[in-house]
């Protein structure tokens, strides 16, 4: 979808896997390529699998636009919004050294401790606890099922009703 002067298809994908350390202030250092592709402002939310997802601003706005197409009284939308946006944070930036603070509530939900994996997933960056990522890799079909099912149900329930805005 188009935004002022840019489209989401103009964004370069977030790719590759890196390791990072969370410092005592909850910050991680992002590599220059990752910072450039996330942009000056980005958002973080808990992902369906339990990892933390960082979205470039244009991708975040597109996600908001997709959800806002459905009526605000749509119960599926309401459930999805609580699960997805309830712990999200936006307008995040990196400091001059390339570090970003992962909000405390997200660090707790994502089970993030000292070491993390940064996994590029095209339109977003996933931030994983290494042990959780290993467990996911061993059985991706059942990993995080208890977290995935409620958000998937809410998403599907939202989409059962036709959007009010095309």
Secondary structure as GFF3:
##gff-version 3
##sequence-region A 1 166
A	DSSP	beta_strand	2	3	.	.	.	ID=ss1
A	DSSP	beta_strand	6	7	.	.	.	ID=ss2
A	DSSP	three_ten_helix	8	10	.	.	.	ID=ss3
A	DSSP	beta_strand	17	21	.	.	.	ID=ss4
A	DSSP	beta_strand	27	29	.	.	.	ID=ss5
A	DSSP	alpha_helix	32	38	.	.	.	ID=ss6
A	DSSP	beta_strand	42	46	.	.	.	ID=ss7
A	DSSP	beta_strand	52	56	.	.	.	ID=ss8
A	DSSP	alpha_helix	57	68	.	.	.	ID=ss9
A	DSSP	alpha_helix	75	85	.	.	.	ID=ss10
A	DSSP	beta_strand	89	92	.	.	.	ID=ss11
A	DSSP	beta_strand	99	101	.	.	.	ID=ss12
A	DSSP	alpha_helix	104	109	.	.	.	ID=ss13
A	DSSP	beta_strand	115	121	.	.	.	ID=ss14
A	DSSP	beta_strand	124	129	.	.	.	ID=ss15
A	DSSP	alpha_helix	130	138	.	.	.	ID=ss16
A	DSSP	alpha_helix	145	159	.	.	.	ID=ss17
###
